[in-house]
Amino acid sequence: MKKKNITIYDIAKVANVSPTTVSRVLTGNPLVKESTRKRVLEKMEELEFTPNEAARSLTKKQTNMIGFILPDITNPFFSQTYIGVERKAFEQGYTILLRNSMNSREMESAHLREFVERRVECIVFMGGRINKSEPTEEEIVEMKEVMKRVPLIMVNGQMEGVDCHTIRTDEEDGMRSIIHHLVSLGHKDISLIGGEEGVSTADLKAKAFQEELENNNLEFHNEWQIYSGFGIDDGRDAMKRLLTNKKLPTAIVGINDMVIYGALKECREHKVSIDHFSFVGYDDIFPSDIVHPSLTTVNHNYEVLTSEIIEVIKKIIEKKDTEKEILIDTKLIIRESSFENNQGK
């Protein structure tokens, strides 16, 4: 058997263990019995098996691997954040292991277990359970157990009782800046569409939306705040429901940009002039400056956000002190879709 052809499967066969066990020996997993570990290492030596550089680094207790869990990479907000982190991680010599959870608790748990077994330096977590206003006790306990083994960084989310690193953008202030902008353009009748109750990012924005209307002595219309979800089709559904009202707003705010894309599409398909409304989104995802009309929206300050994530990762790896909570300012990007209200003048 030639050295260059030796794999962990060969080692597993001669050591009478599973390939997973061989992998665990390479990663220094403490779940492997000492007698099994010794037998596997002996067979590696006999067959002159040389682990790759990543495996060797694992046995040295430093992997430079970062686990990254997000709900759906096809969502531009998550993909923009992830790509920025991956680019900066590469510059630092870190490897990012990306996993999509599809908002499934079971998949989140599986990814968390995998990352603990791989002994990643830390886990960056976005969406899913950390955006639940009321996560289950089981979810909280699991996160606490993971933290005993691997540091956690939660991005734009948190869980009560889980004392980990949190990095978030000031979503409430972003919503306040939207209302301030629309009021400055003469809008008094403002709608909020999209999102789901019980999802913290939507709850925070909705609360700030209502508070800022009150601060500006504007009436809140319950029938104009429509929960529908976070996607383009959800935006279409919200717009369809909004248009059934006898009285309509002059400005429409989306819980995110994709919801507004859906609202615009619904208007066009039903021959409703989009010039009747000012539209404002949230997230400033990459198509928002090229859609028609280009979208006024809140930017999460992605460059700062991703830099802060990498900086916290670096300090964790180097075992340096770092802030537990980091809050990043958002910024309103004004484009064509918001304009002065001339209705009734």
N, C-alpha and C positions, 0 to 999 in steps of 0.2 A: 504494500500500500504506500503510494507516494505521499510525501508530506503535503504537497500542494493540493491534494485531493481530500485531505482529512477535513471532516465537518463535525459539527456537534452531534449529528445523527450517528456518525461512526463511533464517536466516543460513547454515546448513549447505548449503542448496541453492545459494545464490548464490556461496558461497565454494568450492563443489565439495569439501566434506569431510563427514564423518559428524557427526550430532548429538553423538555422544560426544566428538568432537574439540572441538566448540564448548564443550561442558561443561568439558572439560579446560583450555581456554584461560581460561574464567571462573574456574576453581579454581587457576590458576597452575601446573598440572602441568608438571614439567620434562621429561616425555617428549615433549611437543609440539615439533616443530622450529621454530626461530625464524622461518623464512620462512612457515611455515603460520600461526603465531601472528600474525604481522604482517598476513597476508592476511585472517584472520578478524576481527581488530580493525578493519581498514579497512572491511570490509563492515558491521560493527556501526555504525560511525560514519556511513557512507553512508545506512543505513536508519534511523538515529536510534534504534537499539535500546538500551533502558535495562534493564540487569539488575536483578533484584529485590534487596532489601536483603541477603538471605543471600548472593547471588552477589557483590555488591560487597564484603561483608565478607571473602569468600574471597580476592579480589584484594589485599586489604590484609594478607594472611597471618594474619589472626585470624578464625576462624570461629565460635568459641563453640559449636561442635558437638562432641558427645561420642559416640563409638561404643560400643555396649553389646551384647555377645554373650553369650547364655545358651543352655542346651540346649532349654528348653521352657517357655514363659511360662504354660502351663496347670498347671505344678507350683507349688503355693502358696508354697513356700519362695522360689523364684526370683521369682515375681510380687510377693510382699510386699516383697522387697528392691528390686526394680526400681521399683515404685510409689513407695516412699519416696525413692529417689534422684531419680526424675523430678520429684516435687513440690518437692524442695529445689533441684534444678537450675533449675526454672522461676523460683524466687525469686531466683536468681543471674543470670538472663538467659541461661542455657545451653539448648541444644536437644539432646535425646537422640535418637539414631538407634538404634532397637532392632532386633536381628536374632536370630532363633532358628536354632540350628545343628542341632537334632534329633540331637545327639550324632554328627553326621557330620563326619569330618575334612575331606572335600571342601567341605562347606558352610562350615565354619569358615574354611578357606583363602580361599574366595570372599568372605566377609564381611571378612576381614582386608585383602584386596586392595582391596575397595571403599573401606574406611575410609582406607587409605593414599592412594588416589587423590583422595578427597574432602578430604584434609588436615584430618582432625578433630584436635582439640587433644590428645586421648588416647583410649585404648580401654580400657574396663572389660570384663574377661573373667571369666565364671563357668562352671563345669562343663566337660564335655568333656575335652579333652586335659590341662588343668591339674589334673584330678583322677585322672589315670592314675598309678599307682605307678611304672610304667615306660613313659613316652611314647617314641615312636619318635624316632630321630635326625633324621629329616626334619621332624617336628613341632617339635623343639627349634630346629633351624636356621632354620626359617621364622619362629619367634617372635623370634629374634635379629635376623633381617633386618628384620622389622617395626619392632623397637625402634630401628633406625638412623634411622627416619623419624618414628615416632610413639611417644610414651611409653605404657607398658602398666601397668595396675593389675589384678592378679589377686586375686579375692575368694574366700576359702576354698579356695585351691589354690595350687600352686606348681610350677615345673619346674626341676629341677637344671640349673645352668649358665645359666639365664636370669635375669639380675640386674635385676629390675624391682621396682616397688612391689607389696607384698603386704599385704593387709588380711584378717585371718581371725579368726574367733571361736574360743575355746578349747574345741574339741569334746571333747578328752580330759578336761578338767576337768568338762565337762558330764556325761560318762558316769560319772565318779567320783562326782559328786553324786547321780546316780540310785542307784548301788549303796549309797552311804551312807544314803540315804533308805529304801531297801527293807530294809536290815539293821536300821535303827532301828525298823522295823515288825515285826521278828521273822522276816523271810524269809531262808531259807538255801538254798533251791533256786530258782535264777534262770536264765531262758532269755534268749537274744538271737536275734531273728529279723530277716531282711531283709538287704539290701545285696548287694554283689558283691565277691569277692576281686579285688584289683588296682585297686580304686577307693579313692583315698587317704582320703576321708572315712569310708568303711566300715572300712578297715584301721585307721585311728586309733582309732575307737570300739571295734572288736573287741579291739584290743590293750589299751586302757584297761580294758575290761570284764574281760578275763581277769586283768590285773594287780590290779585292785581286789578281785576274788574271792579271789585269793591273799592279798592284804593283810588280808583279813578271815577268813582260814582257812576259806574255803568251797570246796567241790569244784566244779571245772569239768567239766560234762558235755558231751562233744563232740557227742553226739546232740541236745543242746538248743540248740546254736548252728547255726542253719539259714540259709544264704545262699539267697536267693530273688529278690532284686531290690528295687526301691524303690517300687512302686505298690501300689494296693489289692488287685488280683488276686494280686500277689506275696505280700502278707500273708495272703491266704486260703490260698494254696498252702503257705506256711510253717506256718500253724496246722494245716492238714490233716495235714502230715507230723509235726508235733509230737505230735498227739493219738494217733498210732500207737504211741507209747512206752508201755510198761507202767507205768513210773514217770513222773509228770508234775511239772513245777515248780509252785511256788505264785505265782511272779511272772514276768511276761513283758515284756521290754524290746524295743521296736522300734527299728530303725535310723533310722526317722523316724515321723511321726504317721500317714502314709497306710498304712504297713504294719500298724499297730495297728488302724486302721479296718477293714482287710481281715480281720484276725484276729477282731475282734468280730463281723463279718458271718458268718464261717465258723462261729463258735460258735453264733450264733443260728439259722442255717439247719439245723444238725445237732442242735439242742436240747441243746447243751452249755451249762450255766449259766455266764455270765460271772463270777458271784460266786465261782467256784472259783479265780480268778486276780486278782492285782493287775496292772494294765497300765500301762506307762509308755512314752510316745512320745518323739520328739525333733524339734524345730523350732518347736513352738507355732504352727502355721499357724492361720489365722483360724477354721476350724470347731471347733477343739479345746475351746473353752470352751462350746460349745452342743450337741455330741454327747452321747449318753447311754451310759455315764456320762461326765461332763465329764472330759477327759483330763489326767492329770498328765504334764508334758512339760518339755523344756528349751527355753527361749527364747534366741534368738541376740542378744538386746539390740538389736533392729532399729533403734531410734531412734539409738543410738550408732553402730551399723554404717553406716547410711546417711549419717549426719552426717560420719563419718570419710572415707567415699568422696568426698563432695562437697568436704570440706576439702582432700583430696589433689589432686583435680581443680583446685580453685581455685589452689592453690600451684603446680601445674604450669603453668597458664595464665599466672600472674603471675611465673613463673620464680623462685619462692622455694624455699629449701631445705625439705625435708620428710623425715620418717622413712621409711626404705625398708621397714621391717617394723612393722606395727601389730597387736597382739594384743588382742582384746576379750573381756572376761569374759562368760560365759553366766550364766543364772540359772534355777534349777529352779522351776517353777510347780506347786504341789501342788493337785490337784483331787480329784474323787470316785473316780477309777479305781484309786487306790492306797490300801490300807487294811491294818490290822493282820492279821497272819497268825495265825489261831486254829486252823489244822489241827494235829491231834495233841495239842491241849491238853485 
